[in-house]
Structures are given as structure tokens and as C-alpha cells.
Amino acid sequence: MTQPYGYIVKPFNEREVRVAVDMALYKHQMERKLKESEEWFSTTLNSIGDAVIAVDRNSLVTFMNPVAEQLTGWPHQEAVNRTLAEVFQIVNRDTRRTAENPVTRVFREGNVIGLANHTILIARDGREISIDDSAAPIKDNGGNIFGVVLVFRDVTDRGKADKLKDDFIGMISHELRTPLTVVLGAVLTALSEGITIEQTQELLKDAASSADSMSHLIDNLIELTRYQANRLSLSTESLDIDSVVKQVVEHEKPHLNSHRISLDIPEKLPPVKGDRVRLEQILRNLLDNAAKYSADNTEIRVSVKEKKPYIMVGVSDQGKGISADEQKKLFQPFERLGHSSTTSRGLGLGLVVCKHLTEAQGGRIWVESKPGKGSTFWFTLPLSKTSA
């Protein structure tokens, strides 16, 4: 029978039909799996904490995750199909010269490349962000590079921490070297010929005073390290606060730049519960601080009051006082006020150690001060149970 239009209809072979159906199903499954894989990768890259940018073989942006959008200031929709150099602008922190893009090196060398140190990302709005990153090639089955993925993160805080560490090491070096120089100079001079007994005694006093300053600094560093490592161990007992205060004041008088020390302590006070060594250290730090921030020959007053269930101890100076803004910086590591009466730089550790040691013993510490009217640092310790 002749078919319309001259076509001959060939009956379907069952096997051919089955193969065609299987091929269609396989193609559908592969497309579904590919879509699922793309969705999984997209979700993963959008969820990680690092910034991710992918580019094709022409260095045109094909993908950016939200972190990359936030750091660069470029929305994904606007960045796609732009060159990476336009979206990802980096310079050397020190020289301010344009840094070589790591993607360029990946295409050239074919390996994973890390970003050079001290690299700054210039965001679209002009923000400058310290970053650390790496770039890796995207290869096909034949090993040919058809793209690069760039992963980077904001390390601004790390840079601040590194600077703080460098500054800290520098200050430690300065603070230890200065009294050590005095000690060595005094001892060597005392050993030289022609020095009288009186001169030798004065030199040895200077050496002892400087050695004591070094010991005080080291004690503060040790306590701070113990606290930060959660290894601060207290040996608490019932203490006579009057006796402790008077002993510390007597010990510190030679180191207080000719300040006059006055005591305001009631005749009868109940005992406090505390660690004697740590209590002495708190008082030493506060007396040292008062001497640094007030002129020589002015008065430093140590007051003790009972305010159940605590004993309050205050150290007052006649310095320039502390503004409200400066008070916010107190009790933080490496923060010093800007009007010390001495040339000593200091580490700003004294008040930090006071805070940690006071709180560890169940008390608290604070300052009362107004510019031009001096300052009083108060701290409390709980009364001993036998007297509460």
C-alpha cells in the first residue's frame, strides 16, 4: 500500500524502542544529578565562611558567594562576566603597589598559589581589608585548565593581633632593658676603683630599686599569663587588712618618687578573706600607678572602709584625673593614659592584673575620677566568714 506523500512507515522494533527509552531516562537522570550537584556546590560555597570567586579561562567572573560580595562590595549579578582585576583589586600594604593577582599566576604556573603577606583588598566603596587567600586551578579530565577558584578571608583582626604582639615584645624589651641597664651600670661603677663606701651604698640602692621594678613587671606578666591560661590558683586565708596595707606601703615608699603617703584606716576592722600575695600585688600596682600619674612630692592616700559584706580599699592621687573617655580604656591590656608624669612607657598591665586578681578573690575594682581633681581606685574583698 502506497503511503501518503511517498513515505514508507517502518514498524518500530521493540528493542530499538527500549534502547531509546533507556537513553531518554539516562539523559534525564544525568541532567537531574548534574542539577543536584550544581545546587549542592552552590549551597556549599554560599554557606562557607570564606569568600569564594570563580573565573573562566578568560579571567571573567562566573561565581561569587555572599562573603565575597560583602568583602569586595560587588553583587554577584554585577560582577559576573567582569574581569577579576576589576572586581578583586589588591595592593601591597607597605608599598601600596598593585599586587600580582594570584589567578594570573595559577594560569601561568598551573599550581595552587597562595597570596603574599601584607596584601590589602580595595573594596568597591574604598574600604581597605587585610586578606589572606589561595587560588587553585579548575581542570578537565585531560588536565587542561578551564578556570580558577579563588578563596580568601578577612584577616584584619589577625593583623591587629600581630601588631599588638610586636608592640608588646617591643615594650617588654624596653621595660626590662631600662632597669637592667641601671643595675649593670650601678654594679660596674661600684666595682671600679676610687668609689667611696657612701657612693657604693647609693649605687647599690639604685641597683636594688631597679631590680625590684623588674621583679614587679615579671610578677605582673606571670599573673596575666596564668589568668589567660586558666591556671590562676589562689591560697585564701583570713587576713588583717590593716597589717597588709601598712607592710606594702612601707615596702613601696622608696619607689614612689618622693610622694607623701597617708593612711586613713579605722582602728578596728574585721578580717578579710583573700590571698595575701595577690592582695599585696594589687596594692603595689595601685600605688605604682598613683605615683606614675601624679607629680612628685604630692600626696597618695590609702583608705580602708568597712561596707558589709566587704572591705573597701582605695588608693587616691592628686594627678590630673581621668576623663570619661579614658576611663573606658582602663583595665584593658596595653592601654596607658596619655599624661604620665614619668618618662616610663609602661605596659599598661598593672590595672589589668588588679582587675583579674580582685575578681578572682570575689571582689571588684573601679575608679572615681574627674579631670583636674585626681583619681581614686577602689577595690573590694569579702569579709572572712568568721567576721561576717
ChimeraX attribute file (.defattr): number of C-alpha atoms within 10 A of each C-alpha:
attribute: neighborCount
match mode: 1-to-1
recipient: residues
	/A:1	4
	/A:2	8
	/A:3	8
	/A:4	8
	/A:5	6
	/A:6	7
	/A:7	8
	/A:8	10
	/A:9	9
	/A:10	6
	/A:11	6
	/A:12	8
	/A:13	8
	/A:14	9
	/A:15	9
	/A:16	10
	/A:17	11
	/A:18	11
	/A:19	11
	/A:20	12
	/A:21	12
	/A:22	12
	/A:23	12
	/A:24	12
	/A:25	12
	/A:26	12
	/A:27	12
	/A:28	12
	/A:29	12
	/A:30	12
	/A:31	12
	/A:32	12
	/A:33	12
	/A:34	12
	/A:35	12
	/A:36	12
	/A:37	12
	/A:38	12
	/A:39	12
	/A:40	12
	/A:41	12
	/A:42	14
	/A:43	12
	/A:44	11
	/A:45	19
	/A:46	17
	/A:47	13
	/A:48	12
	/A:49	13
	/A:50	17
	/A:51	23
	/A:52	22
	/A:53	26
	/A:54	23
	/A:55	24
	/A:56	18
	/A:57	13
	/A:58	13
	/A:59	19
	/A:60	20
	/A:61	26
	/A:62	20
	/A:63	19
	/A:64	25
	/A:65	22
	/A:66	20
	/A:67	21
	/A:68	25
	/A:69	20
	/A:70	13
	/A:71	21
	/A:72	24
	/A:73	18
	/A:74	20
	/A:75	15
	/A:76	17
	/A:77	11
	/A:78	10
	/A:79	22
	/A:80	19
	/A:81	16
	/A:82	14
	/A:83	16
	/A:84	22
	/A:85	15
	/A:86	12
	/A:87	23
	/A:88	20
	/A:89	17
	/A:90	22
	/A:91	19
	/A:92	17
	/A:93	17
	/A:94	9
	/A:95	9
	/A:96	11
	/A:97	10
	/A:98	13
	/A:99	17
	/A:100	15
	/A:101	18
	/A:102	20
	/A:103	27
	/A:104	16
	/A:105	16
	/A:106	22
	/A:107	20
	/A:108	9
	/A:109	11
	/A:110	18
	/A:111	12
	/A:112	17
	/A:113	19
	/A:114	18
	/A:115	17
	/A:116	15
	/A:117	12
	/A:118	15
	/A:119	22
	/A:120	24
	/A:121	22
	/A:122	19
	/A:123	19
	/A:124	17
	/A:125	9
	/A:126	10
	/A:127	12
	/A:128	18
	/A:129	20
	/A:130	22
	/A:131	21
	/A:132	19
	/A:133	20
	/A:134	17
	/A:135	24
	/A:136	22
	/A:137	24
	/A:138	19
	/A:139	13
	/A:140	10
	/A:141	6
	/A:142	6
	/A:143	10
	/A:144	11
	/A:145	17
	/A:146	15
	/A:147	22
	/A:148	28
	/A:149	21
	/A:150	22
	/A:151	17
	/A:152	20
	/A:153	18
	/A:154	18
	/A:155	17
	/A:156	15
	/A:157	11
	/A:158	12
	/A:159	14
	/A:160	12
	/A:161	12
	/A:162	12
	/A:163	12
	/A:164	13
	/A:165	12
	/A:166	12
	/A:167	14
	/A:168	15
	/A:169	12
	/A:170	12
	/A:171	16
	/A:172	16
	/A:173	11
	/A:174	16
	/A:175	18
	/A:176	17
	/A:177	13
	/A:178	14
	/A:179	20
	/A:180	17
	/A:181	13
	/A:182	18
	/A:183	21
	/A:184	13
	/A:185	15
	/A:186	21
	/A:187	17
	/A:188	11
	/A:189	16
	/A:190	19
	/A:191	11
	/A:192	9
	/A:193	7
	/A:194	9
	/A:195	13
	/A:196	10
	/A:197	10
	/A:198	9
	/A:199	13
	/A:200	17
	/A:201	14
	/A:202	14
	/A:203	21
	/A:204	17
	/A:205	15
	/A:206	18
	/A:207	21
	/A:208	17
	/A:209	17
	/A:210	22
	/A:211	17
	/A:212	15
	/A:213	19
	/A:214	17
	/A:215	13
	/A:216	17
	/A:217	19
	/A:218	14
	/A:219	14
	/A:220	21
	/A:221	17
	/A:222	14
	/A:223	22
	/A:224	22
	/A:225	14
	/A:226	13
	/A:227	16
	/A:228	11
	/A:229	9
	/A:230	9
	/A:231	11
	/A:232	15
	/A:233	11
	/A:234	14
	/A:235	11
	/A:236	15
	/A:237	13
	/A:238	17
	/A:239	18
	/A:240	16
	/A:241	22
	/A:242	17
	/A:243	9
	/A:244	15
	/A:245	20
	/A:246	14
	/A:247	12
	/A:248	17
	/A:249	19
	/A:250	10
	/A:251	10
	/A:252	16
	/A:253	14
	/A:254	12
	/A:255	15
	/A:256	19
	/A:257	16
	/A:258	14
	/A:259	20
	/A:260	14
	/A:261	19
	/A:262	13
	/A:263	15
	/A:264	12
	/A:265	17
	/A:266	11
	/A:267	6
	/A:268	8
	/A:269	16
	/A:270	20
	/A:271	22
	/A:272	24
	/A:273	24
	/A:274	26
	/A:275	20
	/A:276	18
	/A:277	12
	/A:278	20
	/A:279	20
	/A:280	15
	/A:281	21
	/A:282	23
	/A:283	22
	/A:284	20
	/A:285	20
	/A:286	22
	/A:287	25
	/A:288	18
	/A:289	19
	/A:290	27
	/A:291	28
	/A:292	21
	/A:293	22
	/A:294	24
	/A:295	19
	/A:296	16
	/A:297	13
	/A:298	16
	/A:299	19
	/A:300	22
	/A:301	19
	/A:302	24
	/A:303	18
	/A:304	21
	/A:305	15
	/A:306	16
	/A:307	11
	/A:308	11
	/A:309	15
	/A:310	21
	/A:311	22
	/A:312	19
	/A:313	22
	/A:314	22
	/A:315	21
	/A:316	24
	/A:317	28
	/A:318	19
	/A:319	25
	/A:320	19
	/A:321	21
	/A:322	24
	/A:323	13
	/A:324	11
	/A:325	8
	/A:326	13
	/A:327	16
	/A:328	10
	/A:329	13
	/A:330	19
	/A:331	20
	/A:332	15
	/A:333	16
	/A:334	18
	/A:335	16
	/A:336	19
	/A:337	13
	/A:338	10
	/A:339	14
	/A:340	19
	/A:341	15
	/A:342	14
	/A:343	8
	/A:344	11
	/A:345	12
	/A:346	18
	/A:347	20
	/A:348	17
	/A:349	20
	/A:350	26
	/A:351	24
	/A:352	20
	/A:353	26
	/A:354	26
	/A:355	19
	/A:356	20
	/A:357	25
	/A:358	21
	/A:359	15
	/A:360	18
	/A:361	19
	/A:362	13
	/A:363	18
	/A:364	18
	/A:365	20
	/A:366	16
	/A:367	16
	/A:368	14
	/A:369	20
	/A:370	15
	/A:371	12
	/A:372	12
	/A:373	13
	/A:374	18
	/A:375	23
	/A:376	25
	/A:377	20
	/A:378	19
	/A:379	23
	/A:380	24
	/A:381	24
	/A:382	20
	/A:383	22
	/A:384	20
	/A:385	12
	/A:386	10
	/A:387	12
	/A:388	12
